Amino acid sequence: MAIFVIVGALSGTAGGVLMWLSGMSPPAAIFAGAGCFITVVLFQMAVAEFVTRQWRP
């Protein structure tokens, strides 16, 4: 779970910075980064759940 949060934080930071550099206001870029974080973490958890279910007998 910790690796999911680390990867999500990195992608959220990158998303927020890219949005800020593209001209968004800082608060809007923060919300965009938070959206990236939530999306990436949920996607990773869904993939992990799918993969672990495939390997169970």
N, C-alpha and C positions, 0 to 999 in steps of 0.2 A: 504494500500500500504506500509505503514511503516513496518508492521510486515513481509511482503515479503522481504524487504530489510534487515531486521535484521536476518531473518532465512537464507537468501542467504549469508550474510556476515559471519555468523557462519559456514556455510557449506563450503564456499570458503576458509576460514581460516583453517578449519580442513583438507580440501583437499590439500591445499598448504603445510601444515606442514607434513602431511603424505607422500606426494611426496618427500619433502625435507629429511625426515627421512629415506626414502627408497633408498636414494642415488642420487637423482637428484641434479643438480646444483641449487643454489638459484634463478637465473632468470627463469629457466625452471619451478621451483616449483611455482613461482609467477604467471606465465602464466597458469599453471594448476589450481591454486586456482581461478584465474579470470574466467576460463572456467566453473568451478564448480559453481561459483556465478551466472554467466549469465544463465546457464542451470537451476539451481534451481529456480531462480526468474521467468524465462519464463514459466517453468512448473507450478508453483504456480498460475501465472496469467491465464494460460490456464484452469486450473482446476476451478479457481474461476469464470471465464467467463462461463464455461460449467454449473456449479452448478447454477449460477444466471439465466441463460437462462431456466433451467428446472423449476424454481419456478415462472417465469413470466406467467401471464395468456395469 
